């Protein structure tokens, strides 16, 4: 009985332990169904202040132990937030560097925090200063005090396996995977990030420079490492394949299949044909957008959709397959 926004009193069935794709043209009601109703309705059962979109009832929610919503919104945090801090890697890295300090200082780890006395006092560990320049507005310039190194010289002189803290933060995940060989706590998170196609991303890269697709993947990496021993979870994602190469899409799909193999459920809004074809179940909304949408025009497996070929999504995927076949 879902009636939020343009949805026309539809009944939605989502299989547990599977990857379910909500598809359809823009404005067909995908986000309304998944985020305004499904996600908020499940959250409202535990948090009474959340108000979901209009629906009659929800059944089977007792089989879901927790809901993890992974969208494209940048994580809320400090301006110095990085993949290393977001994935809780930085604390382990600082511990390794603190063991290289020969003095008897009690809190050695604090030397390697951006905002501590070990960070550059001029830029407060950012590596840049924000200046207003006429006609250009707010502009970032390299900090002249530390030359973009973020730390004072005394800290940069401390080495772990021949690298200082700044050199480590400048490492791509793939390189860091080899550098931290033997450290199980760090390697697990790095390996999962690389499995998601983030091997090129630097540990110390500012989070505000990441794309929507990168943000979703790093959020997924964090949640998977936090929930690795939990079952019966519901992961909700919003177009995680935006702007990605086919090889990266395959990597995300492989990780998602690992998630459902561990007895969890994935629901995502998606347009990418590769992801749609490799999902377990499809709920196609339409036929158009706005008031011309809001209806379920197909539900079933990808093979059933292609066999029927009656919706815009089916025609779109069939054309993509024809193009690939011709190539």
NUROLUM-675061 format. One record per residue (C-alpha): residue number from 1; z negated, y negated, x negated. Coordinates in nm, 2 decimals. Layout:
  lummi      zz      yy      xx
    NUM       Z       Y       X
...
//
This chain:
  lummi      zz      yy      xx
      1    0.00    0.00    0.00
      2    0.08   -0.25   -0.28
      3    0.18   -0.59   -0.15
      4    0.11   -0.83   -0.45
      5    0.37   -1.10   -0.49
      6    0.71   -0.96   -0.38
      7    0.60   -0.59   -0.36
      8    0.68   -0.46   -0.01
      9    0.39   -0.24    0.08
     10    0.49    0.04   -0.16
     11    0.31    0.35   -0.26
     12    0.31    0.42   -0.63
     13    0.24    0.76   -0.79
     14    0.18    0.77   -1.16
     15    0.14    1.11   -1.34
     16   -0.16    1.15   -1.57
     17   -0.11    1.27   -1.93
     18    0.25    1.14   -1.94
     19    0.45    0.83   -2.05
     20    0.56    0.64   -1.74
     21    0.81    0.36   -1.76
     22    0.84    0.08   -1.49
     23    1.20   -0.04   -1.50
     24    1.42   -0.28   -1.30
     25    1.59   -0.62   -1.33
     26    1.38   -0.93   -1.41
     27    1.17   -1.03   -1.11
     28    1.18   -0.69   -0.94
     29    0.80   -0.66   -0.94
     30    0.72   -0.45   -1.25
     31    0.46   -0.69   -1.40
     32    0.30   -0.74   -1.05
     33    0.27   -0.36   -1.00
     34    0.14   -0.28   -1.35
     35   -0.07   -0.58   -1.45
     36   -0.16   -0.76   -1.13
     37   -0.25   -0.45   -0.93
     38   -0.29   -0.13   -1.14
     39   -0.47   -0.28   -1.44
     40   -0.68   -0.53   -1.24
     41   -0.77   -0.28   -0.97
     42   -0.90   -0.03   -1.23
     43   -1.09   -0.31   -1.41
     44   -1.23   -0.44   -1.08
     45   -1.41   -0.11   -1.03
     46   -1.63   -0.20   -1.33
     47   -1.61   -0.58   -1.34
     48   -1.65   -0.73   -1.00
     49   -1.53   -1.07   -1.09
     50   -1.18   -0.95   -1.15
     51   -0.95   -0.99   -0.84
     52   -0.64   -0.77   -0.83
     53   -0.33   -0.83   -0.64
     54   -0.32   -0.71   -0.28
     55   -0.32   -0.33   -0.23
     56   -0.47   -0.09    0.02
     57   -0.64    0.18   -0.19
     58   -0.63    0.35   -0.53
     59   -0.69    0.72   -0.57
     60   -0.75    0.93   -0.89
     61   -0.92    0.65   -1.08
     62   -1.22    0.87   -1.15
     63   -1.00    1.07   -1.39
     64   -0.95    0.76   -1.61
     65   -1.24    0.70   -1.85
     66   -1.12    0.37   -1.99
     67   -0.82    0.13   -1.96
     68   -0.67   -0.03   -2.27
     69   -0.42   -0.31   -2.20
     70   -0.19   -0.40   -2.49
     71    0.01   -0.71   -2.42
     72    0.20   -0.97   -2.63
     73   -0.07   -1.24   -2.63
     74   -0.19   -1.33   -2.98
     75   -0.54   -1.20   -3.05
     76   -0.81   -1.47   -3.01
     77   -0.97   -1.54   -3.35
     78   -1.01   -1.77   -3.64
     79   -0.71   -1.94   -3.80
     80   -0.76   -1.72   -4.11
     81   -0.73   -1.40   -3.91
     82   -0.50   -1.15   -4.07
     83   -0.39   -0.79   -4.01
     84   -0.66   -0.68   -4.26
     85   -0.94   -0.86   -4.07
     86   -0.80   -0.76   -3.73
     87   -0.78   -0.39   -3.82
     88   -1.13   -0.40   -3.97
     89   -0.99   -0.32   -4.32
     90   -1.11   -0.63   -4.49
     91   -1.47   -0.53   -4.49
     92   -1.39   -0.21   -4.67
     93   -1.17   -0.39   -4.92
     94   -1.44   -0.65   -4.99
     95   -1.68   -0.36   -5.06
     96   -1.45   -0.21   -5.32
     97   -1.42   -0.55   -5.49
     98   -1.79   -0.62   -5.48
     99   -1.85   -0.29   -5.67
    100   -1.65   -0.45   -5.96
    101   -1.90   -0.74   -6.00
    102   -2.13   -0.68   -6.29
    103   -2.40   -0.93   -6.19
    104   -2.71   -0.84   -5.99
    105   -2.62   -1.08   -5.70
    106   -2.74   -0.93   -5.37
    107   -2.46   -1.02   -5.14
    108   -2.16   -0.95   -5.36
    109   -1.92   -0.90   -5.06
    110   -1.96   -1.26   -4.95
    111   -1.77   -1.37   -5.26
    112   -1.45   -1.24   -5.11
    113   -1.48   -1.40   -4.76
    114   -1.24   -1.69   -4.70
    115   -1.52   -1.92   -4.58
    116   -1.78   -1.83   -4.84
    117   -1.84   -2.00   -5.18
    118   -1.57   -1.77   -5.32
    119   -1.30   -1.92   -5.10
    120   -1.12   -2.25   -5.19
    121   -1.35   -2.53   -5.07
    122   -1.05   -2.76   -5.02
    123   -0.85   -2.55   -4.77
    124   -1.14   -2.33   -4.66
    125   -0.96   -2.01   -4.76
    126   -0.63   -2.08   -4.57
    127   -0.42   -2.15   -4.88
    128   -0.26   -2.45   -4.71
    129   -0.36   -2.80   -4.57
    130   -0.24   -2.94   -4.24
    131   -0.10   -3.29   -4.28
    132    0.06   -3.52   -4.02
    133    0.39   -3.65   -4.15
    134    0.58   -3.92   -3.96
    135    0.89   -3.78   -3.77
    136    0.78   -3.42   -3.86
    137    0.45   -3.41   -3.69
    138    0.18   -3.16   -3.80
    139    0.30   -2.99   -4.12
    140    0.15   -2.73   -4.35
    141    0.15   -2.79   -4.73
    142    0.03   -2.56   -5.01
    143   -0.32   -2.64   -5.10
    144   -0.31   -2.83   -5.44
    145   -0.66   -2.71   -5.53
    146   -0.59   -2.34   -5.52
    147   -0.21   -2.35   -5.52
    148   -0.21   -2.13   -5.21
    149   -0.43   -1.86   -5.37
    150   -0.71   -1.91   -5.11
    151   -0.99   -1.83   -5.36
    152   -1.15   -2.00   -5.66
    153   -1.06   -1.88   -6.01
    154   -1.39   -1.69   -6.07
    155   -1.31   -1.47   -5.77
    156   -0.95   -1.42   -5.87
    157   -1.06   -1.30   -6.21
    158   -1.23   -1.00   -6.05
    159   -1.00   -0.70   -6.05
    160   -0.99   -0.37   -5.86
    161   -0.74   -0.11   -6.00
    162   -0.58   -0.40   -6.19
    163   -0.53   -0.63   -5.89
    164   -0.73   -0.93   -5.77
    165   -0.82   -0.99   -5.40
    166   -0.52   -1.22   -5.34
    167   -0.27   -0.98   -5.49
    168   -0.41   -0.71   -5.26
    169   -0.39   -0.93   -4.95
    170   -0.02   -1.00   -5.04
    171    0.06   -0.63   -5.04
    172    0.27   -0.48   -4.76
    173    0.11   -0.20   -4.57
    174    0.34    0.06   -4.73
    175    0.24   -0.05   -5.08
    176   -0.13   -0.06   -4.99
    177   -0.10    0.30   -4.87
    178   -0.04    0.41   -5.22
    179   -0.28    0.16   -5.38
    180   -0.58    0.27   -5.18
    181   -0.50    0.64   -5.22
    182   -0.83    0.84   -5.18
    183   -1.00    0.59   -4.95
    184   -1.00    0.78   -4.62
    185   -1.14    0.49   -4.41
    186   -0.87    0.25   -4.52
    187   -0.58    0.50   -4.54
    188   -0.62    0.61   -4.18
    189   -0.55    0.26   -4.04
    190   -0.28    0.19   -4.29
    191   -0.10    0.52   -4.22
    192   -0.10    0.46   -3.84
    193    0.03    0.10   -3.89
    194    0.31    0.24   -4.11
    195    0.39    0.51   -3.85
    196    0.44    0.22   -3.60
    197    0.69    0.06   -3.83
    198    0.47   -0.21   -3.97
    199    0.50   -0.09   -4.34
    200    0.66   -0.43   -4.43
    201    0.37   -0.64   -4.29
    202    0.14   -0.79   -4.55
    203   -0.24   -0.73   -4.52
    204   -0.32   -1.10   -4.55
    205   -0.03   -1.24   -4.34
    206   -0.16   -1.49   -4.08
    207   -0.18   -1.34   -3.73
    208   -0.02   -1.65   -3.58
    209    0.31   -1.57   -3.76
    210    0.35   -1.23   -3.59
    211    0.61   -1.17   -3.31
    212    0.52   -1.04   -2.97
    213    0.64   -0.69   -3.06
    214    0.44   -0.69   -3.39
    215    0.13   -0.81   -3.20
    216    0.15   -0.52   -2.96
    217    0.20   -0.26   -3.23
    218   -0.10   -0.39   -3.44
    219   -0.31   -0.40   -3.12
    220   -0.21   -0.04   -3.05
    221   -0.30    0.06   -3.41
    222   -0.64   -0.09   -3.38
    223   -0.72    0.07   -3.04
    224   -0.59    0.41   -3.15
    225   -0.82    0.41   -3.45
    226   -1.11    0.30   -3.24
    227   -1.05    0.56   -2.97
    228   -0.92    0.85   -3.18
    229   -1.19    1.09   -3.05
    230   -1.17    0.98   -2.68
    231   -0.97    1.15   -2.40
    232   -0.85    1.05   -2.05
    233   -0.76    0.69   -2.15
    234   -0.50    0.48   -1.98
    235   -0.29    0.26   -2.22
    236   -0.09   -0.02   -2.05
    237    0.19   -0.19   -2.26
    238    0.42   -0.48   -2.19
    239    0.77   -0.42   -2.34
    240    0.65   -0.30   -2.69
    241    1.01   -0.26   -2.81
    242    1.11   -0.63   -2.78
    243    1.34   -0.73   -3.08
    244    1.30   -0.39   -3.25
    245    1.56   -0.18   -3.44
    246    1.64    0.16   -3.30
    247    1.45    0.32   -3.59
    248    1.14    0.12   -3.51
    249    1.16    0.22   -3.14
    250    1.17    0.58   -3.25
    251    0.85    0.53   -3.45
    252    0.67    0.37   -3.16
    253    0.79    0.65   -2.93
    254    0.66    0.91   -3.18
    255    0.31    0.75   -3.18
    256    0.31    0.73   -2.80
    257    0.39    1.10   -2.77
    258    0.09    1.16   -3.00
    259   -0.13    0.96   -2.77
    260   -0.03    1.16   -2.46
    261   -0.06    1.49   -2.65
    262   -0.43    1.39   -2.70
    263   -0.47    1.40   -2.32
    264   -0.42    1.03   -2.25
    265   -0.18    0.84   -2.02
    266    0.07    0.56   -2.11
    267    0.22    0.32   -1.85
    268    0.46    0.05   -1.98
    269    0.70   -0.21   -1.85
    270    1.02   -0.15   -2.04
    271    1.39   -0.24   -2.07
    272    1.49   -0.05   -2.38
    273    1.72    0.24   -2.29
    274    1.59    0.46   -2.58
    275    1.23    0.42   -2.46
    276    1.33    0.48   -2.09
    277    1.53    0.79   -2.17
    278    1.25    0.94   -2.37
    279    0.97    0.87   -2.12
    280    0.84    1.14   -1.89
    281    0.86    0.96   -1.57
    282    1.04    0.65   -1.44
    283    0.95    0.41   -1.15
    284    1.25    0.18   -1.09
    285    1.19   -0.13   -0.89
    286    1.45   -0.35   -0.72
    287    1.72   -0.36   -0.61
    288    1.72   -0.73   -0.72
    289    1.47   -0.99   -0.83
    290    1.23   -1.21   -0.63
    291    1.24   -1.14   -0.25
    292    1.54   -0.91   -0.31
    293    1.32   -0.68   -0.51
    294    0.97   -0.53   -0.47
    295    1.09   -0.18   -0.35
    296    1.09    0.15   -0.53
    297    1.45    0.25   -0.56
    298    1.40    0.55   -0.78
    299    1.11    0.76   -0.91
    300    1.14    1.07   -1.12
    301    1.25    1.20   -1.46
    302    1.51    1.03   -1.68
    303    1.75    1.33   -1.63
    304    1.71    1.29   -1.25
    305    1.79    0.92   -1.28
    306    2.11    0.98   -1.48
    307    2.21    1.26   -1.24
    308    2.19    1.03   -0.94
    309    2.31    0.72   -1.12
    310    2.26    0.50   -0.82
    311    2.05    0.21   -0.95
    312    2.13   -0.08   -1.18
    313    1.90    0.07   -1.44
    314    2.08    0.41   -1.43
    315    2.42    0.24   -1.46
    316    2.29    0.03   -1.75
    317    2.17    0.34   -1.94
    318    2.48    0.54   -1.86
    319    2.70    0.26   -2.01
    320    2.48    0.25   -2.32
    321    2.52    0.62   -2.36
    322    2.90    0.59   -2.32
    323    2.91    0.32   -2.59
    324    2.71    0.54   -2.83
    325    2.93    0.84   -2.75
    326    3.25    0.64   -2.82
    327    3.10    0.53   -3.16
//
